Amino acid sequence: MKLTNEDFRLVEVHEKPSRRYRKGSKYDPIIDKFMSGKSSLVKVEVEGKDANYVRTQLKKRIDARVIGEKIEVSVVNNVTYLEKK
C-alpha cells in the first residue's frame, strides 16, 4: 500500500524538545540502603534479574548520582556485588 498525502501530515517545528529523564530509579533504594549500612561489601540479588543486568542498572545509577568514587559494582561468578571504596 502506497501512502498518499491524506495518510500523513508534516508539522513545522523550530526546535526539538529536550529529552526527559526519570528523576529516580527502582535501583536507587538498593544503593541508598547499602550506603547507609555498615557493610563494606554486599551481594545483591534482584528477583528475576540476571547479575549482569543488575550490574548495568546499578552502574548507570552510580554514574548518574556521581558517587563512583564511593561505591563500586561488579559481577563475579554470576553474582552482583556492591563495594564501598
C-alpha positions, 0 to 999 in steps of 0.5 A: 500500500502506497501512502498518499498525502491524506495518510500523513501530515508534516508539522513545522517545528523550530526546535526539538524538545529536550529529552526527559529523564526519570528523576529516580530509579527502582535501583536507587533504594538498593544503593541508598540502603547499602550506603547507609549500612555498615557493610563494606561489601554486599551481594545483591540479588534482584528477583528475576534479574540476571547479575549482569543486568543488575550490574548495568542498572546499578552502574548507570545509577552510580554514574548518574548520582556521581558517587563512583568514587564511593561505591563500586559494582561488579559481577563475579561468578554470576553474582552482583556485588556492591563495594564501598571504596 
